Structure formats: C-alpha cells, structure tokens
Amino acid sequence: METPEPATEQFETCRPLLLGLAYRLLGSMWDAQDIVQDAHLRWTGTDRTGTREPGAFLIPLVSRLALDRLRSARATREAYIGPWLPEPVATDALGPLDTAELRNTVAYATVHLMERLSPPERAVFVLRAAFELSYGEIARVIDTTETNCRQMHLRGARRLAAGRDRFALTEDEHAKLLARFLKAAQSGDLATLSDLLTDDVAAWNDGGGKVRAALRPVEGRDQVVLFFASSVVRRPFGTPRRVDVNGRPAMALAVDGIDQLLTIDVRDGLIDGIYAVLNPDKLGHVPA
C-alpha cells in the first residue's frame, strides 16, 4: 500500500473538524462536503512553506469558501417551497464535539435559528463560539474590522439566545419525551399531546416540493395539536427508529409511507419546537 502524501495526510487529520465547521455555516452536509473537497484541492496545490499548523490555514479557507456558498444559497432558500430546514446529520459525522459550545452550535434548533443571521454574522458566531478564534482572526476571514466582528457576535448571540442552552434533559429523557409525543400523536391522545407542548410551540415541515407538507410553520399549542390530529392520527404509521443526529436523539419513521426525520427542541421539560424533514434529498445523512 502506498503511503499517503504528507499534504493529504495532514488534510485528512483535519477533515472531520472542517466538515463540522462547514456544516455549521451552511446547514447542509452535501454542500459542506463540496466545500471541504475544494479546500483539499487548494491545500495540496498551495505552497505551505512555513505552515506549521494546518488548521491555521484550513479553518479560514473553509470559512471563506462556505461564506461565499452561503451568500449564493440564500436566494435559492428564499425561493424554496415551504420552510427550509437544515439537513439532519448523524452526530458522528459532525467532527469533534468535545466542548459544550461545539455541541450547542451543531444542535438542530441552533443550526435552524442561524438561518436568521446574515452570512457574516453566522460566520462570526460560529468561529467565535465554537472554534474560539480571536476577533482579529475572524476579521481577517470576513474582511472587516475587529470592532465590527464584536458587534456582529453580540447581535448574533442575542438572536440565538432563545434557541440555545435548552438541553437540560439527558439524552435518554429527551428520547423518551419524543417517544411519548409520537405515541400520543399516533393514538389520537390529544390531551396528552397538548400537555407535552409549550404554549408557543412551533412545528416546521420541510417537504421541499418533493413531498406534501405544510407550507408555513404551525405556531401555538392549539394549532400544533390540530395539525397533528389532522395529519397523523389514524394514518399508517411505521415503527419509529431512534437515531442520533446533530448531537441529540431523533426519530426516523414513515407516515403514510413517507419517510421522515422528526426531532424536537425542548424548553423547561416541554417540547418547544418540532422539526419534520420529509424532503428525501435531505435524508441521506441520517443513520441507517
């Protein structure tokens, strides 16, 4: 077997981290893989004389490439049929998650909320919160000033505050809450279903025009209960399969023969957000 070239070997060591970075910035593992492959080609074709730490070169490179892709993707996402949701991804494909911020910034609810940020705000937030780059380093990545970076980080953190630090439940408790929700929805136990939801719960369904799904978010406890009563109760319901995506338990299942991935956001022990990804193009990175 041939020994890998040193440049390739160095890059492969960084690949998991780079994929996690690009995914946080884009919300799509397909796009993240394209970006990281582009970075690999640039890395192997670059004079790396004096580059002692590959990450010091590769993290800014992947960030810039992802930022350009995100800017061009925004128009496509605005024209998307129905709510655009991030692609759910198997937790073990998202790179290192050994700090609280690395886990929090890859949580499905947080990746979804980051769509509210401008591309530069999203880059500043991810690079600062998850990868602990200095404001000076981030300013060079997005071509702005340190002061502007600080302001963008503050704005981004404020916008995301409602969607972060919510995961007080253990993974097992989180999975049990999701299972109780599915059982109540399937059986038509609307009283129990209602009791599991916050007053201002919201449900998003992403069919992408490929599968029939709600074209707008469903908001408020009563409306969410009515939605599930009409869309799930007494319909053929496959056996849910627990999977681990974006650092938390989720359920893969089929309703009326349509495969989907269901995950939830939790606040104070109740379900505050429900995310159903039905677009088959977005289910390719769910664990088999």
C-alpha positions as CSV (number, residue, x, y, z in Angstrom):
1,M,0.0,0.0,0.0
2,E,1.3,3.4,-0.9
3,T,2.0,5.9,1.9
4,P,-0.2,9.0,1.5
5,E,1.4,12.2,0.6
6,P,2.2,14.3,3.7
7,A,-0.1,17.1,2.5
8,T,-3.0,14.7,2.1
9,E,-2.2,13.0,5.4
10,Q,-2.3,16.4,7.2
11,F,-5.6,17.3,5.5
12,E,-7.3,14.1,6.4
13,T,-6.4,14.7,10.0
14,C,-8.4,18.0,9.8
15,R,-11.2,16.7,7.6
16,P,-13.7,15.9,10.4
17,L,-13.3,19.3,12.1
18,L,-13.6,21.1,8.7
19,L,-16.8,19.2,7.8
20,G,-18.3,20.2,11.2
21,L,-17.3,23.8,10.5
22,A,-18.7,23.9,7.0
23,Y,-21.9,22.2,8.1
24,R,-22.5,24.8,10.9
25,L,-22.1,27.6,8.3
26,L,-24.3,26.0,5.7
27,G,-26.8,23.7,7.3
28,S,-26.1,21.2,4.5
29,M,-23.7,18.3,4.7
30,W,-23.8,17.9,0.9
31,D,-22.6,21.5,0.5
32,A,-20.1,21.0,3.3
33,Q,-18.5,18.0,1.6
34,D,-18.2,20.0,-1.6
35,I,-16.5,22.9,0.3
36,V,-14.1,20.6,2.1
37,Q,-13.1,18.8,-1.1
38,D,-12.5,22.2,-2.7
39,A,-10.3,23.1,0.3
40,H,-8.4,19.9,-0.1
41,L,-7.5,20.7,-3.7
42,R,-6.4,24.2,-2.8
43,W,-4.4,22.8,0.2
44,T,-2.5,20.3,-1.9
45,G,-1.8,22.9,-4.6
46,T,-0.6,25.6,-2.3
47,D,3.0,26.4,-1.2
48,R,2.7,25.6,2.5
49,T,6.3,26.6,3.4
50,G,6.2,27.8,7.0
51,T,2.7,26.4,7.7
52,R,3.3,24.6,11.0
53,E,-0.4,24.2,11.9
54,P,-2.7,23.1,9.0
55,G,-5.8,24.3,10.9
56,A,-4.4,27.8,10.9
57,F,-4.6,27.7,7.1
58,L,-7.6,25.5,6.6
59,I,-10.2,26.9,9.0
60,P,-10.0,30.4,7.4
61,L,-10.0,28.8,3.9
62,V,-13.1,26.6,4.6
63,S,-14.8,29.6,6.3
64,R,-14.4,31.8,3.3
65,L,-15.5,29.2,0.8
66,A,-18.5,28.4,2.9
67,L,-19.4,32.1,3.3
68,D,-19.3,32.5,-0.5
69,R,-21.6,29.4,-0.9
70,L,-24.0,30.6,1.8
71,R,-24.4,34.0,0.2
72,S,-25.3,32.4,-3.1
73,A,-27.6,29.9,-1.4
74,R,-29.7,32.5,0.3
75,A,-31.7,33.3,-2.9
76,T,-32.3,29.7,-3.5
77,R,-33.5,29.1,0.0
78,E,-35.8,32.1,-0.2
79,A,-37.5,30.6,-3.2
80,Y,-37.7,27.2,-1.6
81,I,-41.2,25.6,-1.4
82,G,-42.3,25.7,2.2
83,P,-40.0,26.2,5.2
84,W,-36.3,25.4,4.5
85,L,-34.8,23.2,7.3
86,P,-31.2,22.2,7.7
87,E,-30.2,18.7,6.7
88,P,-30.1,16.4,9.7
89,V,-26.7,14.7,10.0
90,A,-25.5,11.7,12.0
91,T,-23.8,13.0,15.1
92,D,-20.6,11.0,14.5
93,A,-20.2,12.7,11.1
94,L,-20.0,16.2,12.5
95,G,-16.4,16.2,13.8
96,P,-15.2,16.9,17.3
97,L,-18.0,17.6,19.9
98,D,-15.9,17.6,23.0
99,T,-16.9,21.0,24.3
100,A,-20.3,22.4,25.2
101,E,-20.1,25.0,22.5
102,L,-19.2,22.6,19.8
103,R,-22.3,20.5,20.7
104,N,-24.6,23.5,21.2
105,T,-23.6,25.1,17.9
106,V,-24.4,21.9,16.0
107,A,-27.8,21.3,17.7
108,Y,-30.5,21.1,15.2
109,A,-32.5,24.0,16.7
110,T,-29.4,26.2,16.7
111,V,-28.5,25.4,13.1
112,H,-32.1,26.3,12.2
113,L,-32.0,29.5,14.1
114,M,-28.8,30.5,12.4
115,E,-30.7,31.0,9.2
116,R,-31.9,34.2,10.7
117,L,-28.4,35.6,10.7
118,S,-26.7,37.3,7.8
119,P,-23.8,35.2,6.4
120,P,-21.1,37.4,8.1
121,E,-23.0,37.2,11.4
122,R,-23.3,33.5,11.1
123,A,-19.5,33.1,10.3
124,V,-18.6,35.4,13.3
125,F,-20.8,33.5,15.7
126,V,-19.6,30.0,14.6
127,L,-15.9,30.9,14.5
128,R,-16.1,32.7,17.9
129,A,-18.4,30.4,19.8
130,A,-17.4,27.0,18.5
131,F,-13.9,27.4,17.3
132,E,-12.7,30.2,19.7
133,L,-11.0,32.3,17.1
134,S,-10.0,35.8,18.2
135,Y,-11.9,38.7,16.8
136,G,-8.7,39.7,14.9
137,E,-8.5,36.3,13.2
138,I,-12.2,36.4,12.3
139,A,-11.9,40.0,11.0
140,R,-9.3,38.7,8.5
141,V,-11.5,35.9,7.4
142,I,-14.6,38.0,6.6
143,D,-12.6,41.2,5.7
144,T,-13.9,43.6,8.3
145,T,-12.7,45.2,11.5
146,E,-12.4,43.7,15.0
147,T,-14.9,46.2,16.3
148,N,-17.5,45.2,13.6
149,C,-16.8,41.5,14.5
150,R,-17.6,42.1,18.1
151,Q,-20.8,43.9,17.2
152,M,-21.9,41.1,14.9
153,H,-21.1,38.5,17.5
154,L,-23.2,40.3,20.1
155,R,-26.1,40.7,17.6
156,G,-25.9,37.1,16.6
157,A,-25.7,35.8,20.2
158,R,-28.8,37.8,21.1
159,R,-30.8,36.5,18.2
160,L,-29.9,32.9,19.0
161,A,-30.2,33.2,22.8
162,A,-33.8,31.8,22.7
163,G,-32.6,28.7,20.9
164,R,-29.5,27.8,22.9
165,D,-28.7,26.2,26.2
166,R,-32.1,24.4,26.3
167,F,-30.9,20.9,26.6
168,A,-31.2,20.3,30.3
169,L,-32.7,16.8,29.7
170,T,-30.4,13.8,29.5
171,E,-30.3,12.1,26.1
172,D,-32.5,9.3,27.4
173,E,-35.0,11.7,28.8
174,H,-35.0,13.6,25.6
175,A,-35.7,10.4,23.6
176,K,-38.5,9.4,26.0
177,L,-40.2,12.8,25.6
178,L,-40.0,12.4,21.8
179,A,-41.4,8.8,22.0
180,R,-44.3,10.0,24.2
181,F,-45.1,12.7,21.7
182,L,-45.2,10.3,18.8
183,K,-47.3,7.8,20.8
184,A,-49.8,10.5,21.7
185,A,-50.0,11.8,18.1
186,Q,-50.4,8.3,16.6
187,S,-53.1,7.2,19.0
188,G,-55.0,10.4,18.9
189,D,-54.5,11.2,22.6
190,L,-54.8,14.9,22.1
191,A,-54.9,15.8,25.8
192,T,-51.6,14.1,26.4
193,L,-50.2,15.7,23.2
194,S,-51.2,19.1,24.4
195,D,-49.7,18.5,27.8
196,L,-46.3,17.9,26.2
197,L,-46.1,21.2,24.4
198,T,-45.2,24.7,25.5
199,D,-47.8,27.5,24.8
200,D,-45.8,29.0,22.0
201,V,-44.6,25.7,20.4
202,A,-43.9,25.8,16.7
203,A,-43.8,23.0,14.1
204,W,-41.9,23.1,10.8
205,N,-42.3,20.6,8.0
206,D,-39.8,20.5,5.1
207,G,-41.1,18.7,2.0
208,G,-39.2,20.9,-0.4
209,G,-41.9,20.5,-3.0
210,K,-41.0,16.8,-3.3
211,V,-43.4,15.6,-0.6
212,R,-46.7,17.0,0.6
213,A,-46.0,19.1,3.7
214,A,-47.3,22.2,5.5
215,L,-46.1,25.3,3.5
216,R,-45.9,27.5,6.6
217,P,-44.8,27.0,10.2
218,V,-47.6,25.9,12.5
219,E,-47.5,28.1,15.7
220,G,-49.1,27.8,19.1
221,R,-50.1,24.8,21.1
222,D,-53.7,24.6,19.9
223,Q,-52.8,24.9,16.2
224,V,-50.0,22.3,16.5
225,V,-52.3,19.8,18.2
226,L,-54.9,20.4,15.5
227,F,-52.2,20.0,12.8
228,F,-51.0,16.6,14.2
229,A,-54.6,15.5,14.7
230,S,-55.3,16.0,11.0
231,S,-52.0,14.8,9.6
232,V,-51.0,11.9,11.7
233,V,-53.9,10.3,13.7
234,R,-55.2,7.1,12.1
235,R,-52.7,7.2,9.3
236,P,-50.4,4.2,8.6
237,F,-47.5,4.8,11.0
238,G,-44.3,2.9,10.7
239,T,-42.3,1.8,13.8
240,P,-40.2,4.8,14.9
241,R,-36.4,4.1,14.9
242,R,-34.2,6.1,17.3
243,V,-31.2,7.8,15.6
244,D,-28.6,10.2,16.8
245,V,-28.4,13.4,14.8
246,N,-26.9,16.8,15.5
247,G,-25.9,15.7,18.9
248,R,-29.4,14.7,20.1
249,P,-31.8,11.7,19.8
250,A,-34.3,11.9,16.9
251,M,-36.8,9.5,15.3
252,A,-36.7,8.2,11.8
253,L,-40.2,6.9,10.7
254,A,-42.7,6.7,7.9
255,V,-46.2,8.1,8.0
256,D,-48.5,7.1,5.1
257,G,-45.4,5.5,3.5
258,I,-43.4,8.8,3.5
259,D,-40.0,8.6,5.2
260,Q,-39.2,11.4,7.5
261,L,-36.9,12.5,10.3
262,L,-38.5,14.1,13.4
263,T,-36.6,16.0,16.0
264,I,-37.6,18.3,18.8
265,D,-36.4,21.3,20.7
266,V,-37.0,21.3,24.5
267,R,-37.6,24.1,27.0
268,D,-38.3,23.6,30.7
269,G,-39.0,19.9,30.1
270,L,-41.6,20.6,27.4
271,I,-41.5,20.5,23.6
272,D,-41.0,23.9,22.2
273,G,-40.1,23.2,18.6
274,I,-40.9,20.3,16.3
275,Y,-38.9,19.7,13.1
276,A,-40.0,17.2,10.5
277,V,-37.8,16.7,7.5
278,L,-39.6,14.9,4.7
279,N,-37.7,16.1,1.6
280,P,-35.9,12.8,0.5
281,D,-33.0,14.9,-0.7
282,K,-32.2,15.8,2.9
283,L,-32.3,12.4,4.5
284,G,-29.1,11.0,3.0
285,H,-27.0,11.6,6.1
286,V,-29.4,10.2,8.6
287,P,-28.0,7.0,10.3
288,A,-29.2,3.8,8.5
